[in-house]
Amino acid sequence: MIKILYSFLFCGAICLIAQLILDNSKLTPGHITSILVVTGSFLDIFSIYDKIVEIVGGGAMVPITSFGHQLIHGGLASAVSFGPFGIIMGMFDLTASGISAAIIFSFFFTLIFKPRN
């Protein structure tokens, strides 16, 4: 039960930080998304994001910061086995399902819904 609360608070904190940046700067949502992905990457480089996942649970794998975590985590894990080329292979290996799902769902949604100008 406590991990559910931690997950809720962690995701809420990420959203709060993003909203504060959006409201108090001239950055666009694309800039903020990039900042959060890079932040997740840096937290994984120093093994901080893994500790967050242990404490928070699955809620740490939901926000956009987890995408950066997965990119670096997969790249570093494959680099041990395959060298420098393993970095790219690991990034695509761990994130391929999420990227593929986003492309497929967005394609079907554009067929169903009429986009606005």
Residue pairs with C-beta under 8 A, 6 or more apart in sequence:
3 56
3 57
3 58
3 59
4 57
4 59
6 55
6 56
6 57
6 59
7 56
7 57
7 58
7 59
7 60
7 62
8 59
10 52
10 56
10 59
10 60
10 63
11 59
11 62
11 63
14 36
14 63
14 64
14 65
15 63
18 32
18 36
21 27
21 32
21 35
22 29
22 32
27 35
33 64
36 63
36 64
36 65
36 68
37 64
37 65
37 67
37 68
37 71
38 68
39 65
39 68
40 49
40 64
40 65
40 66
40 67
40 68
40 69
40 72
41 68
41 69
41 71
41 72
42 68
43 49
43 52
43 65
43 68
43 69
44 50
44 68
44 69
44 72
44 73
44 76
45 72
45 76
49 60
49 65
49 66
49 69
49 73
50 73
52 60
53 60
53 61
53 69
60 66
67 95
67 98
70 94
70 95
70 98
71 91
71 94
71 95
72 91
73 94
74 90
74 91
74 92
74 93
74 94
74 95
75 86
75 87
75 88
75 90
75 91
76 87
76 90
77 90
77 94
78 86
78 87
78 89
78 90
78 91
78 93
79 86
79 87
79 90
80 86
82 89
82 90
